[in-house]
Amino acid sequence: MTVPKETAKIQEKKKEFSFYASPLSIIHILGLLVFSYLIDHIINSFLGTSHRYFRYESAIPYIICGLIIVCLLRKKRVEIVDNHTINFYTKGKLKYTNTIDNLLYIRCAGQGKITSSIVFVFSDKRIRLCMPLVMFSQYFKLYELEKLSGYLRTQFKLKQREHRTVFGVSKYVFTYWNPEKDQNYKIYSESKGRRVC
């Protein structure tokens, strides 16, 4: 069976990135850890401080937090088709599609070569892809988010701009803006990152 020439051309221009990601950012994980400590405190107050339980007490919050993170991990795939359309898949199912014209910016967080999270901000939706398992780089494709952000930056000529918050300019979070959305960046900058439109 031969593949039509038009289909073959589209397949050649398709770029794919696949990895495991979670909707939880670092802030969510810290909140989850605090919640886990509260659960641990409640368990401790009911069971008392027996010597046998005391050995495992400090591990319970980390176990609870780790189990929730692992349960929320999903196989993600991002496709860039014909340098124009961006498709987002979760567990093999198409969840969202849009064009580069509607992309306002991407926000990347991380240190060094490992990007721990990317937020895609379109005119109608935000999509967060986080990789909380930075410490297990040998088992998970942790460099995929860096490859994805690098590809988008070079292919679509995204401009690096400061990420502004109510506390000032962030040192570990960077935004890369669509060059055609300068007017939106002015709104974003004046509102300290709270609004883009």
N, C-alpha and C positions, 0 to 999 in steps of 0.2 A: 504494500500500500504506500503510495507516494504522498508526501505532504505538499499541499499547494504552496506556490512561491510566496504568496502574500502572508500565509501563516508562518512560514519559515522566517521571513523578514521580521515579523513581530516578535517571534521567539528569540531571535538574535539580539533584539533591542531591549529585551526584558532583563532587569537586574533584580536578583532576589537576595534577601537577608533573612535567615531563620535563626531563632534562639528561644530560650525560656525566659519569660519575664513575668513580673507581678505588677498589680496596680498600686502596690505600697511604696511610698517614698521613704526616705530616711526619717522624716518627721513622723510619718505614720508608724514606722517601726519603733521609734522612741516612745510614742504614745502607747503602743501595744505592750512594750516592755514595762511601762509604769502600770498599766492595767494588769499585767501578769504578776507584778509585785503585790498589788492589792489582793488578787486572788490567793497568792501565797500567804499573805498576812491573815486572811480569813480562815484558810485551812489551818494555819498555825494556831490561831486562837481557839479553834474547835478541838484540835487534837492535843493541844498542850505541847510542851517542849520536851518530849521524850528524847533520850540520848540517841536512839536508833533513827528517829525522824530527822534530828538536827543535822546529820551528815548529808542528807539529800535536800535540805531546805533551800540552800542557795542555788541549787540547780533547777528547781521547779520553774521559776519565771523564764529562764532561757529555753527550757524544753517546751513550754507552752508557746512562747514566741516563735521558736523554730518550727513547730508543728503547723502553726497558722500560716507562716510564710510558705512552707512546702506545699500546703493544701491550696494556696492561692496561685502557685506557679502554673503558667499555661504556655503551651507551645505557640509561639507567635511567628508570623511571617509578614514581611513587608516587601511588596513588589513595586518596582517603578517600571511602568510599561511605556515604551516609545518616548522616553524622556518627558512625559507630560502627565500621565495618570499615576496616582499613588494608591495602591490597594493594601488594606490591612486585614490580615487573616488571624483568627484565633482557633486553634485545634483544627485547622484545615478549612474552616468556614469563613467566607468573606463577610467581614463585619462593617467595613466602611470603605468608601472609595471617593476620591476627590482629585482635582487637578492642581498642578503647581501654581496656577494663576490665583487660586483661592488660599494658598498657604501664606500666612502672615509671617510667621517665624518658627524656628525650632529653638528650644531651650535645652542646653546640655549641662549636666552636673557631673562632676568627677574630678579626679586628680591624676596627673600623669597621663599614661596611655589608656587607662581604663575609664570609660564613661559609664557611670552607674545609672543614669536615667536620661531619657529624652522625652520632652513634651512637644508634640506637634500642635501648633495653634493655627487652625483654619478659621475662616470667617464665621462658620457655624458650629464648630466643635473643637474640643481639646482631646488629644489622645496621649495618655501617659504610658510609657514603657520603662519599667524599672527593673534593675537586676540587683537584688539585695544580697546575692550570694557571691560577693567579690572575693571572699576568702577561699572559695572552691574553684579557682580558675582552671584546674586541670580537668574538671568534670563538665563545666558549662562553658559555652562560647561567649566569654565575657568581652572579647574584643569585637564582637559583631556590632554592638551599638556604636563603637568608635568608627568602625568601617562604614556603617550606615550614615552617620553624621558627616564623615569625611567625604563620602560620595555625594551627598546632597550639597555640601558646601562648594565643592569644585564643579559639579555638573550644572548647578543652577546659579552659580556665582553669588551665593548668599553672603551678605556683609555682616561681619562680626560687630556687634554693638554691646554696650554695657547693659548688664541686667540690674535694673533699679528696683529696690524694695523700700519700704517705709524706713528701714534702718540705713539706707545708703546704697552704694554700689557693691555688689557681691564679688568676692575674689574667686569663688569656686564654681560659680554658675555663669554660663555664657549664653548669649542669644545671638542667633544668626538670622538676619532678616532678609526677606525677599526684597531685592532692590527696587521693585515697583511699589513697595508699600511704605515709602518714607513718611507719608502723611500720618499713617497709623503709628509709626514710631514716635512721632512728635506727641501724639495723644498718650501713648504708653509712657514716655519719658516724663511728661508733665504730671501724669497721675501716679507716678512712682510704681509702675508695673501693675496697677489695678485694672486699667481699661486699655483696650486697643482700638475701639471704634467709638 
